[in-house]
Amino acid sequence: MAKKTVASLQTGSGKDFIKCIKPVKEKGKKAYTFEQRMVHKDKVSEFFKK
């Protein structure tokens, strides 16, 4: 199933998506977690502003 997902992202409009990773600080702790999401290349700045 993972192969189908990767293959579909490499053809057609799948090339317009970017994997974004953003560190998010946990409330009340000193630790960071990382949020990962596949985002369209036009909406990358919106993802990092949130």
C-alpha distance matrix in Angstrom:
0.0 3.8 5.4 5.3 6.6 8.9 10.0 10.9 12.8 14.8 16.2 18.7 19.2 16.3 18.9 21.0 19.0 19.9 18.7 21.8 22.9 26.1 28.2 29.5 32.6 32.6 35.7 38.4 36.8 37.0 33.3 30.6 27.0 24.5 22.7 19.7 18.5 17.2 20.5 21.8 24.4 27.2 26.7 26.4 30.0 29.6 26.9 29.2 32.3 31.0
3.8 0.0 3.8 5.4 5.1 6.3 8.5 10.0 10.8 12.7 14.8 17.6 17.9 14.5 16.6 18.8 16.5 16.9 15.4 18.6 19.6 23.0 25.2 26.8 29.9 30.3 33.5 36.2 34.4 34.2 30.5 27.8 24.3 21.6 20.0 16.8 15.9 14.6 18.0 19.6 21.8 24.9 24.4 23.7 27.3 27.3 24.4 26.4 29.7 28.6
5.4 3.8 0.0 3.8 5.4 5.2 6.0 8.5 10.0 10.8 12.7 15.9 17.0 13.8 15.6 18.4 16.7 17.5 16.6 20.1 21.5 25.1 27.5 29.5 32.7 33.3 36.7 39.4 37.5 37.1 33.4 30.5 27.1 24.2 22.7 19.2 18.1 16.2 19.3 20.3 22.2 25.4 25.4 24.8 28.6 28.8 26.2 28.2 31.6 30.8
5.3 5.4 3.8 0.0 3.8 5.5 5.1 6.1 8.6 10.1 11.0 13.7 14.8 12.1 14.6 17.1 15.8 17.3 17.0 20.6 22.4 25.8 28.5 30.2 33.6 34.2 37.3 40.2 38.7 38.5 34.9 31.8 28.4 25.4 23.3 19.8 18.1 15.8 18.5 19.1 21.3 24.2 24.3 24.3 28.1 28.0 25.7 28.2 31.2 30.4
6.6 5.1 5.4 3.8 0.0 3.8 5.5 5.2 6.3 8.9 10.5 12.7 12.9 9.8 12.4 14.4 12.5 13.9 13.5 16.9 18.9 22.2 25.0 26.6 30.1 30.8 33.9 36.9 35.4 35.3 31.7 28.6 25.1 22.0 19.8 16.2 14.3 12.0 14.8 15.7 18.0 20.9 20.8 20.6 24.4 24.3 21.9 24.4 27.4 26.6
8.9 6.3 5.2 5.5 3.8 0.0 3.8 5.5 5.2 6.5 9.1 12.1 12.5 9.1 10.6 13.3 11.6 12.5 12.2 15.9 17.9 21.5 24.4 26.5 29.9 31.0 34.3 37.3 35.5 34.9 31.4 28.2 24.9 21.6 19.8 16.1 14.5 12.0 14.7 15.4 17.1 20.4 20.6 20.0 23.7 24.2 21.8 23.9 27.2 26.9
10.0 8.5 6.0 5.1 5.5 3.8 0.0 3.8 5.4 5.3 6.8 10.1 11.6 8.9 10.6 13.7 13.1 14.6 15.1 18.9 21.2 24.8 27.9 30.0 33.5 34.7 37.9 40.9 39.2 38.6 35.1 31.8 28.6 25.3 23.3 19.6 17.7 14.7 17.0 16.9 18.4 21.6 22.3 22.1 25.9 26.5 24.4 26.6 29.8 29.7
10.9 10.0 8.5 6.1 5.2 5.5 3.8 0.0 3.8 5.5 5.5 7.8 8.8 6.5 9.2 11.7 11.3 13.7 14.6 18.3 21.0 24.3 27.5 29.4 33.0 34.1 37.1 40.3 39.0 38.6 35.2 31.8 28.5 25.1 22.7 19.0 16.5 13.3 15.0 14.6 16.5 19.3 20.0 20.4 24.2 24.4 22.7 25.3 28.2 27.9
12.8 10.8 10.0 8.6 6.3 5.2 5.4 3.8 0.0 3.8 5.6 7.6 7.4 3.9 6.1 8.6 7.8 9.9 11.1 14.8 17.7 21.0 24.4 26.4 30.1 31.5 34.5 37.8 36.4 35.8 32.5 29.0 25.9 22.3 20.0 16.2 13.7 10.3 11.9 11.5 13.1 16.1 16.9 16.9 20.7 21.2 19.5 21.9 24.9 24.9
14.8 12.7 10.8 10.1 8.9 6.5 5.3 5.5 3.8 0.0 3.8 6.9 8.1 5.5 5.6 9.2 9.5 11.3 12.9 16.6 19.5 23.0 26.3 28.7 32.4 34.0 37.2 40.4 38.8 37.9 34.6 31.1 28.2 24.5 22.5 18.7 16.5 13.1 14.4 13.5 14.3 17.5 18.8 18.6 22.3 23.4 21.8 23.8 27.0 27.4
16.2 14.8 12.7 11.0 10.5 9.1 6.8 5.5 5.6 3.8 0.0 3.8 6.5 5.7 6.6 9.8 11.1 13.7 15.8 19.3 22.5 25.8 29.3 31.5 35.2 36.8 39.8 43.1 41.7 41.0 37.7 34.2 31.2 27.6 25.3 21.6 18.9 15.3 16.0 14.5 15.4 18.0 19.8 20.2 23.8 24.7 23.6 25.9 28.7 29.2
18.7 17.6 15.9 13.7 12.7 12.1 10.1 7.8 7.6 6.9 3.8 0.0 3.8 5.5 6.6 8.5 10.7 14.0 16.6 19.9 23.3 26.3 30.0 31.9 35.7 37.4 40.2 43.6 42.5 41.9 38.8 35.1 32.2 28.6 26.0 22.4 19.4 15.6 15.5 13.2 14.2 16.2 18.3 19.3 22.8 23.4 22.8 25.4 27.9 28.4
19.2 17.9 17.0 14.8 12.9 12.5 11.6 8.8 7.4 8.1 6.5 3.8 0.0 3.8 5.3 5.6 7.9 11.5 14.4 17.3 20.8 23.6 27.3 29.0 32.8 34.5 37.2 40.7 39.8 39.2 36.3 32.6 29.8 26.2 23.3 20.0 16.7 12.9 12.2 9.7 10.9 12.7 14.6 15.9 19.3 19.8 19.4 22.1 24.4 24.9
16.3 14.5 13.8 12.1 9.8 9.1 8.9 6.5 3.9 5.5 5.7 5.5 3.8 0.0 3.8 5.3 5.8 9.0 11.4 14.6 18.0 21.0 24.6 26.5 30.3 31.9 34.8 38.2 37.0 36.4 33.3 29.7 26.8 23.2 20.5 17.0 14.0 10.2 10.4 8.9 10.4 13.0 14.3 14.9 18.6 19.1 18.0 20.6 23.3 23.6
18.9 16.6 15.6 14.6 12.4 10.6 10.6 9.2 6.1 5.6 6.6 6.6 5.3 3.8 0.0 3.8 5.5 7.9 10.9 14.0 17.5 20.5 24.2 26.5 30.3 32.3 35.2 38.5 37.2 36.3 33.3 29.6 27.0 23.2 20.9 17.4 14.8 11.1 10.9 9.1 9.1 12.1 14.0 14.0 17.6 18.8 17.9 20.0 22.8 23.7
21.0 18.8 18.4 17.1 14.4 13.3 13.7 11.7 8.6 9.2 9.8 8.5 5.6 5.3 3.8 0.0 3.8 6.8 10.3 12.7 16.4 19.0 22.8 24.8 28.6 30.6 33.3 36.8 35.8 34.9 32.2 28.4 25.9 22.3 19.6 16.5 13.5 10.0 8.5 5.8 5.7 8.4 10.5 11.0 14.4 15.5 15.1 17.3 19.7 20.8
19.0 16.5 16.7 15.8 12.5 11.6 13.1 11.3 7.8 9.5 11.1 10.7 7.9 5.8 5.5 3.8 0.0 3.8 6.8 9.4 13.0 15.8 19.5 21.4 25.2 27.2 29.9 33.4 32.3 31.5 28.7 24.9 22.3 18.7 16.0 12.7 9.8 6.2 5.4 4.3 5.5 8.8 9.4 9.3 13.0 13.9 12.6 14.9 17.7 18.3
19.9 16.9 17.5 17.3 13.9 12.5 14.6 13.7 9.9 11.3 13.7 14.0 11.5 9.0 7.9 6.8 3.8 0.0 3.8 6.1 9.8 12.7 16.4 18.7 22.4 24.6 27.6 30.9 29.5 28.5 25.6 21.9 19.5 15.8 13.6 10.4 8.3 5.6 5.4 6.1 6.0 9.6 9.6 8.0 11.6 13.0 11.2 12.7 16.0 16.8
18.7 15.4 16.6 17.0 13.5 12.2 15.1 14.6 11.1 12.9 15.8 16.6 14.4 11.4 10.9 10.3 6.8 3.8 0.0 3.8 6.7 10.1 13.6 16.0 19.7 21.7 24.9 28.0 26.4 25.4 22.4 18.7 16.1 12.4 10.4 7.0 5.8 4.5 6.3 8.8 9.3 12.6 11.6 9.3 12.7 13.7 10.9 12.1 15.7 16.0
21.8 18.6 20.1 20.6 16.9 15.9 18.9 18.3 14.8 16.6 19.3 19.9 17.3 14.6 14.0 12.7 9.4 6.1 3.8 0.0 3.8 6.6 10.2 12.7 16.4 18.7 21.7 24.9 23.4 22.3 19.5 15.8 13.6 9.9 8.0 5.7 5.5 6.2 6.8 9.8 9.8 12.4 10.6 7.6 10.2 11.3 8.2 8.6 12.4 12.8
22.9 19.6 21.5 22.4 18.9 17.9 21.2 21.0 17.7 19.5 22.5 23.3 20.8 18.0 17.5 16.4 13.0 9.8 6.7 3.8 0.0 3.8 6.9 9.7 13.2 15.5 18.8 21.8 20.0 18.8 15.9 12.2 10.1 6.4 5.6 4.5 6.8 9.0 10.1 13.4 13.5 15.8 13.7 10.5 12.2 13.1 9.6 9.1 12.7 12.7
26.1 23.0 25.1 25.8 22.2 21.5 24.8 24.3 21.0 23.0 25.8 26.3 23.6 21.0 20.5 19.0 15.8 12.7 10.1 6.6 3.8 0.0 3.8 6.4 9.9 12.7 15.7 18.7 17.2 16.0 13.5 9.8 8.4 5.5 5.2 6.6 8.8 11.6 12.0 15.2 15.2 16.8 14.1 11.0 11.5 12.0 8.7 7.1 10.3 10.1
28.2 25.2 27.5 28.5 25.0 24.4 27.9 27.5 24.4 26.3 29.3 30.0 27.3 24.6 24.2 22.8 19.5 16.4 13.6 10.2 6.9 3.8 0.0 3.8 6.6 9.6 12.8 15.5 13.7 12.2 9.8 6.1 5.7 4.5 6.3 9.0 11.9 15.0 15.7 19.0 19.0 20.4 17.6 14.6 14.6 14.9 11.8 9.7 12.1 11.5
29.5 26.8 29.5 30.2 26.6 26.5 30.0 29.4 26.4 28.7 31.5 31.9 29.0 26.5 26.5 24.8 21.4 18.7 16.0 12.7 9.7 6.4 3.8 0.0 3.8 6.4 9.3 12.3 11.2 10.6 8.7 5.4 5.3 5.9 6.9 10.5 13.0 16.5 17.0 20.3 20.8 21.8 18.5 16.0 15.7 15.1 12.1 10.4 11.8 10.3
32.6 29.9 32.7 33.6 30.1 29.9 33.5 33.0 30.1 32.4 35.2 35.7 32.8 30.3 30.3 28.6 25.2 22.4 19.7 16.4 13.2 9.9 6.6 3.8 0.0 3.8 6.4 8.9 7.7 7.1 6.1 4.4 6.3 8.6 10.4 14.0 16.7 20.3 20.8 24.1 24.5 25.3 22.0 19.6 18.8 18.2 15.6 13.6 14.3 12.8
32.6 30.3 33.3 34.2 30.8 31.0 34.7 34.1 31.5 34.0 36.8 37.4 34.5 31.9 32.3 30.6 27.2 24.6 21.7 18.7 15.5 12.7 9.6 6.4 3.8 0.0 3.8 6.3 5.6 6.9 6.0 5.8 7.0 10.1 11.6 15.3 18.0 21.8 22.5 26.0 26.9 27.7 24.2 22.1 21.6 20.5 17.7 16.3 16.9 14.6
35.7 33.5 36.7 37.3 33.9 34.3 37.9 37.1 34.5 37.2 39.8 40.2 37.2 34.8 35.2 33.3 29.9 27.6 24.9 21.7 18.8 15.7 12.8 9.3 6.4 3.8 0.0 3.8 5.5 8.0 8.7 9.4 10.7 13.7 14.8 18.6 20.9 24.6 25.1 28.4 29.3 29.7 26.1 24.3 23.3 21.9 19.6 18.2 18.0 15.6
38.4 36.2 39.4 40.2 36.9 37.3 40.9 40.3 37.8 40.4 43.1 43.6 40.7 38.2 38.5 36.8 33.4 30.9 28.0 24.9 21.8 18.7 15.5 12.3 8.9 6.3 3.8 0.0 3.8 7.0 8.9 10.9 12.9 16.3 17.9 21.7 24.3 28.0 28.6 32.0 32.8 33.2 29.7 27.8 26.8 25.5 23.2 21.6 21.4 19.2
36.8 34.4 37.5 38.7 35.4 35.5 39.2 39.0 36.4 38.8 41.7 42.5 39.8 37.0 37.2 35.8 32.3 29.5 26.4 23.4 20.0 17.2 13.7 11.2 7.7 5.6 5.5 3.8 0.0 3.8 5.5 8.3 10.7 14.3 16.5 20.2 23.2 26.9 27.9 31.3 32.0 32.8 29.5 27.1 26.5 25.6 23.0 21.2 21.6 19.7
37.0 34.2 37.1 38.5 35.3 34.9 38.6 38.6 35.8 37.9 41.0 41.9 39.2 36.4 36.3 34.9 31.5 28.5 25.4 22.3 18.8 16.0 12.2 10.6 7.1 6.9 8.0 7.0 3.8 0.0 3.8 6.8 10.2 13.5 16.3 19.7 22.9 26.5 27.4 30.8 31.1 32.1 29.0 26.3 25.5 25.2 22.6 20.3 21.0 19.7
33.3 30.5 33.4 34.9 31.7 31.4 35.1 35.2 32.5 34.6 37.7 38.8 36.3 33.3 33.3 32.2 28.7 25.6 22.4 19.5 15.9 13.5 9.8 8.7 6.1 6.0 8.7 8.9 5.5 3.8 0.0 3.8 6.8 10.2 13.3 16.5 19.9 23.5 24.7 28.3 28.7 30.0 27.0 24.2 24.0 23.7 20.7 18.8 20.1 18.7
30.6 27.8 30.5 31.8 28.6 28.2 31.8 31.8 29.0 31.1 34.2 35.1 32.6 29.7 29.6 28.4 24.9 21.9 18.7 15.8 12.2 9.8 6.1 5.4 4.4 5.8 9.4 10.9 8.3 6.8 3.8 0.0 3.8 6.7 9.7 13.0 16.4 19.9 21.0 24.5 24.9 26.3 23.3 20.5 20.4 20.3 17.2 15.3 16.9 15.7
27.0 24.3 27.1 28.4 25.1 24.9 28.6 28.5 25.9 28.2 31.2 32.2 29.8 26.8 27.0 25.9 22.3 19.5 16.1 13.6 10.1 8.4 5.7 5.3 6.3 7.0 10.7 12.9 10.7 10.2 6.8 3.8 0.0 3.8 6.7 9.8 13.3 16.9 18.4 22.1 22.9 24.5 21.5 18.9 19.4 19.0 15.6 14.4 16.5 14.8
24.5 21.6 24.2 25.4 22.0 21.6 25.3 25.1 22.3 24.5 27.6 28.6 26.2 23.2 23.2 22.3 18.7 15.8 12.4 9.9 6.4 5.5 4.5 5.9 8.6 10.1 13.7 16.3 14.3 13.5 10.2 6.7 3.8 0.0 3.8 6.4 10.0 13.4 15.0 18.7 19.4 21.3 18.5 15.7 16.7 16.6 13.0 12.1 14.8 13.5
22.7 20.0 22.7 23.3 19.8 19.8 23.3 22.7 20.0 22.5 25.3 26.0 23.3 20.5 20.9 19.6 16.0 13.6 10.4 8.0 5.6 5.2 6.3 6.9 10.4 11.6 14.8 17.9 16.5 16.3 13.3 9.7 6.7 3.8 0.0 3.8 6.7 10.4 11.9 15.6 16.8 18.5 15.5 13.3 14.6 14.0 10.2 10.3 13.0 11.4
19.7 16.8 19.2 19.8 16.2 16.1 19.6 19.0 16.2 18.7 21.6 22.4 20.0 17.0 17.4 16.5 12.7 10.4 7.0 5.7 4.5 6.6 9.0 10.5 14.0 15.3 18.6 21.7 20.2 19.7 16.5 13.0 9.8 6.4 3.8 0.0 3.8 7.1 9.3 13.1 14.4 16.7 14.1 12.0 14.2 14.0 10.2 11.0 14.3 13.1
18.5 15.9 18.1 18.1 14.3 14.5 17.7 16.5 13.7 16.5 18.9 19.4 16.7 14.0 14.8 13.5 9.8 8.3 5.8 5.5 6.8 8.8 11.9 13.0 16.7 18.0 20.9 24.3 23.2 22.9 19.9 16.4 13.3 10.0 6.7 3.8 0.0 3.8 6.0 9.7 11.8 13.9 11.4 10.0 12.8 12.2 8.8 10.8 13.9 12.8
17.2 14.6 16.2 15.8 12.0 12.0 14.7 13.3 10.3 13.1 15.3 15.6 12.9 10.2 11.1 10.0 6.2 5.6 4.5 6.2 9.0 11.6 15.0 16.5 20.3 21.8 24.6 28.0 26.9 26.5 23.5 19.9 16.9 13.4 10.4 7.1 3.8 0.0 3.8 6.9 9.2 11.8 10.2 9.4 12.9 12.7 10.0 12.4 15.5 15.0
20.5 18.0 19.3 18.5 14.8 14.7 17.0 15.0 11.9 14.4 16.0 15.5 12.2 10.4 10.9 8.5 5.4 5.4 6.3 6.8 10.1 12.0 15.7 17.0 20.8 22.5 25.1 28.6 27.9 27.4 24.7 21.0 18.4 15.0 11.9 9.3 6.0 3.8 0.0 3.8 6.2 8.2 6.5 6.2 9.8 9.6 7.7 10.5 13.2 13.2
21.8 19.6 20.3 19.1 15.7 15.4 16.9 14.6 11.5 13.5 14.5 13.2 9.7 8.9 9.1 5.8 4.3 6.1 8.8 9.8 13.4 15.2 19.0 20.3 24.1 26.0 28.4 32.0 31.3 30.8 28.3 24.5 22.1 18.7 15.6 13.1 9.7 6.9 3.8 0.0 3.8 5.5 5.5 6.6 10.1 10.3 9.8 12.6 14.7 15.3
24.4 21.8 22.2 21.3 18.0 17.1 18.4 16.5 13.1 14.3 15.4 14.2 10.9 10.4 9.1 5.7 5.5 6.0 9.3 9.8 13.5 15.2 19.0 20.8 24.5 26.9 29.3 32.8 32.0 31.1 28.7 24.9 22.9 19.4 16.8 14.4 11.8 9.2 6.2 3.8 0.0 3.8 5.5 5.6 8.7 10.2 10.3 12.1 14.4 15.8
27.2 24.9 25.4 24.2 20.9 20.4 21.6 19.3 16.1 17.5 18.0 16.2 12.7 13.0 12.1 8.4 8.8 9.6 12.6 12.4 15.8 16.8 20.4 21.8 25.3 27.7 29.7 33.2 32.8 32.1 30.0 26.3 24.5 21.3 18.5 16.7 13.9 11.8 8.2 5.5 3.8 0.0 3.8 5.9 7.7 8.7 10.1 12.1 13.4 15.0
26.7 24.4 25.4 24.3 20.8 20.6 22.3 20.0 16.9 18.8 19.8 18.3 14.6 14.3 14.0 10.5 9.4 9.6 11.6 10.6 13.7 14.1 17.6 18.5 22.0 24.2 26.1 29.7 29.5 29.0 27.0 23.3 21.5 18.5 15.5 14.1 11.4 10.2 6.5 5.5 5.5 3.8 0.0 3.8 5.6 5.3 6.5 9.1 10.2 11.4
26.4 23.7 24.8 24.3 20.6 20.0 22.1 20.4 16.9 18.6 20.2 19.3 15.9 14.9 14.0 11.0 9.3 8.0 9.3 7.6 10.5 11.0 14.6 16.0 19.6 22.1 24.3 27.8 27.1 26.3 24.2 20.5 18.9 15.7 13.3 12.0 10.0 9.4 6.2 6.6 5.6 5.9 3.8 0.0 3.8 5.4 5.2 6.6 8.9 10.5
30.0 27.3 28.6 28.1 24.4 23.7 25.9 24.2 20.7 22.3 23.8 22.8 19.3 18.6 17.6 14.4 13.0 11.6 12.7 10.2 12.2 11.5 14.6 15.7 18.8 21.6 23.3 26.8 26.5 25.5 24.0 20.4 19.4 16.7 14.6 14.2 12.8 12.9 9.8 10.1 8.7 7.7 5.6 3.8 0.0 3.8 5.4 5.3 6.2 9.0
29.6 27.3 28.8 28.0 24.3 24.2 26.5 24.4 21.2 23.4 24.7 23.4 19.8 19.1 18.8 15.5 13.9 13.0 13.7 11.3 13.1 12.0 14.9 15.1 18.2 20.5 21.9 25.5 25.6 25.2 23.7 20.3 19.0 16.6 14.0 14.0 12.2 12.7 9.6 10.3 10.2 8.7 5.3 5.4 3.8 0.0 3.8 5.5 5.1 6.6
26.9 24.4 26.2 25.7 21.9 21.8 24.4 22.7 19.5 21.8 23.6 22.8 19.4 18.0 17.9 15.1 12.6 11.2 10.9 8.2 9.6 8.7 11.8 12.1 15.6 17.7 19.6 23.2 23.0 22.6 20.7 17.2 15.6 13.0 10.2 10.2 8.8 10.0 7.7 9.8 10.3 10.1 6.5 5.2 5.4 3.8 0.0 3.8 5.6 5.7
29.2 26.4 28.2 28.2 24.4 23.9 26.6 25.3 21.9 23.8 25.9 25.4 22.1 20.6 20.0 17.3 14.9 12.7 12.1 8.6 9.1 7.1 9.7 10.4 13.6 16.3 18.2 21.6 21.2 20.3 18.8 15.3 14.4 12.1 10.3 11.0 10.8 12.4 10.5 12.6 12.1 12.1 9.1 6.6 5.3 5.5 3.8 0.0 3.8 5.5
32.3 29.7 31.6 31.2 27.4 27.2 29.8 28.2 24.9 27.0 28.7 27.9 24.4 23.3 22.8 19.7 17.7 16.0 15.7 12.4 12.7 10.3 12.1 11.8 14.3 16.9 18.0 21.4 21.6 21.0 20.1 16.9 16.5 14.8 13.0 14.3 13.9 15.5 13.2 14.7 14.4 13.4 10.2 8.9 6.2 5.1 5.6 3.8 0.0 3.8
31.0 28.6 30.8 30.4 26.6 26.9 29.7 27.9 24.9 27.4 29.2 28.4 24.9 23.6 23.7 20.8 18.3 16.8 16.0 12.8 12.7 10.1 11.5 10.3 12.8 14.6 15.6 19.2 19.7 19.7 18.7 15.7 14.8 13.5 11.4 13.1 12.8 15.0 13.2 15.3 15.8 15.0 11.4 10.5 9.0 6.6 5.7 5.5 3.8 0.0
